[in-house]
């Protein structure tokens, strides 16, 4: 930053996109992007840049409306649909001078994290046989591969943070209502968020500032912060390299905090946080809400939905009021336990994903969103930053208190700087 020479950088990005075979993009708007790049360079030459991100190359997840672009949200049932107007976040990006390069591929309907789109598997920039996770997988792959400076994704149970972690980049999920969801195809309005994916935390900060998500200054964090580390993860098993990278990172960052304490809970209760149960509860609520949105099309043309998504929607349609209330109670009980457990801490550190990137040929790990669901359920801001120095990327997740978005972002920047 600042993003000078936009035309030159855009052409280099286009060359990389054409060279790579990642399936990260489902629509490119190169003519409009070139026009926007020329305008950005002219503003820069005249010292009239609109913002710090003027000239930034941005990818947009396929469930976010951009006027004139396809707006399928990864769904075969919506193929041919085009957006009539921009989503609120797109309006803000345009006003800041960002260059919208194109639309990134995603899991069908944003309901899943396999890293498989209706165009096929989204391939990892480090190894095409590996998944980038999802559902903002195309966004993560495009940023990690240098196709764009940043991307905007959606995160319902971890769909920004998981692929960012698996690709070794930065991802951020804000507190609810920090970023307008107007013009975004919903999964569940109680859990949906928008968030940036970038290679550097400083750019994520500037993007969030430019689109109005940050209402307070993002200042360097003081060393008086009280930090907690989860001492165990209940039934969620960490892959060995993930746990090793996580423990090493805690040691490296110890002097950044006034104290680092272990989160402890009564062992006799077994698995008191029951993260898998909470994740399953929120996912079931999402399945039901998506069934309500798509049931007519599902009944009329079931072939428009691939088998995994169809199964999810059909399950959601079987949930009655009593089951839905039990799922809600599970989430509410978790929120109460988590607040009691963390009320004396400013930040909680934990891995973003229990596992690194996995092979497309293997089933998607059931536990993939078991650690990201915490911030989803509690409405907390959460960032992921890369921490592995070798091998496949591993993400460190920083979870703050609800509303403390600027603090979480500042700390993510300090720890990844």
Secondary structure, DSSP 8 states (H G I E B T S, - for coil): -----HHHHHHHHHHHHHH-----EEEE-HHHHHHHHHHHHHHHHTT--SSTTTT-EEEEETTB--TTSB--TT-GGGTT-B-SS--HHHHHHHHTT-EEEEEE--SGGG---S-EETTEE-B-SS-TTBB--SSSHHHHHHHHTTS-SEEEEEESSSTTHHHHHHHT-EEEE--TTSS--TTB--S-TTT-EEEEEESSHHHHHHHHHHTT---S------TT-EEEEES--TT----HHHHHHHHHHHHHTGGGSSEEEEE---GGGSSSS-HHHHHHHHHHHHHHHHHHHHHHHHHH-GGGS-HHHHHHHHHHHT--HHHHHHHHHHHHHHHHHHHHHHTT-SEEEEES-SS---BTTS---TTTTTTTHHHHHHT--EEEEE--SSSS--EEEEEE-TT-HHHHHHHHHHHH-
